[in-house]
């Protein structure tokens, strides 16, 4: 194994990545929880929110960081 140099990652990109990862995976886990509780409509809305959040994250990355 070797060390990874992350000094070229800006603080804004790091914070943006952390916020969107928490949002996307939080919505996914909430959707799974709602499906187990037999609340299918709320579960599918949470899954849809996770997909929309992922698309917005990719658009922001493509516009400002690539």
C-alpha distance (Angstrom), angle and dihedral (degrees) to the residues before:
residue distance angle dihedral
X1 . . .
X2 3.75 . .
X3 3.77 136.1 .
X4 3.78 119.3 -94.4
X5 3.80 118.5 -136.1
X6 3.80 108.8 -137.0
X7 3.79 96.6 166.0
X8 3.81 91.2 108.0
X9 3.82 92.5 61.5
X10 3.80 109.7 99.3
X11 3.78 121.5 -132.8
X12 3.81 91.6 -119.0
X13 3.81 92.2 54.4
X14 3.81 91.4 47.3
X15 3.81 94.0 49.7
X16 3.81 91.5 44.6
X17 3.79 90.6 51.7
X18 3.79 93.6 48.2
X19 3.81 93.7 47.9
X20 3.79 94.2 48.3
X21 3.82 93.5 44.4
X22 3.79 90.3 52.6
X23 3.82 90.6 46.7
X24 3.81 96.3 46.8
X25 3.81 97.8 44.0
X26 3.80 91.8 39.8
X27 3.79 90.5 56.2
X28 3.81 91.2 45.7
X29 3.80 92.9 51.9
X30 3.80 91.2 44.4
X31 3.81 89.3 51.9
X32 3.80 91.5 51.3
X33 3.81 90.1 48.7
X34 3.80 91.4 51.2
X35 3.81 91.1 49.1
X36 3.82 90.3 54.6
X37 3.81 88.7 49.5
X38 3.83 89.3 55.8
X39 3.81 91.8 -114.4
X40 3.77 95.8 129.1
X41 3.80 98.4 166.8
X42 3.81 92.8 55.1
X43 3.81 89.8 44.7
X44 3.79 93.6 53.6
X45 3.81 90.7 45.9
X46 3.80 89.1 54.0
X47 3.81 91.2 49.0
X48 3.80 89.4 49.5
X49 3.80 90.2 49.7
X50 3.79 90.0 52.7
X51 3.81 91.1 51.2
X52 3.81 92.2 47.9
X53 3.81 90.4 47.9
X54 3.80 90.5 51.5
X55 3.81 91.8 50.2
X56 3.81 91.7 48.9
X57 3.81 89.9 48.2
X58 3.81 91.4 52.3
X59 3.81 91.7 47.5
X60 3.80 91.6 51.1
X61 3.81 91.3 48.0
X62 3.81 92.1 49.2
X63 3.80 93.7 47.0
X64 3.82 101.9 44.3
X65 3.78 109.0 17.8
X66 3.81 107.4 35.4
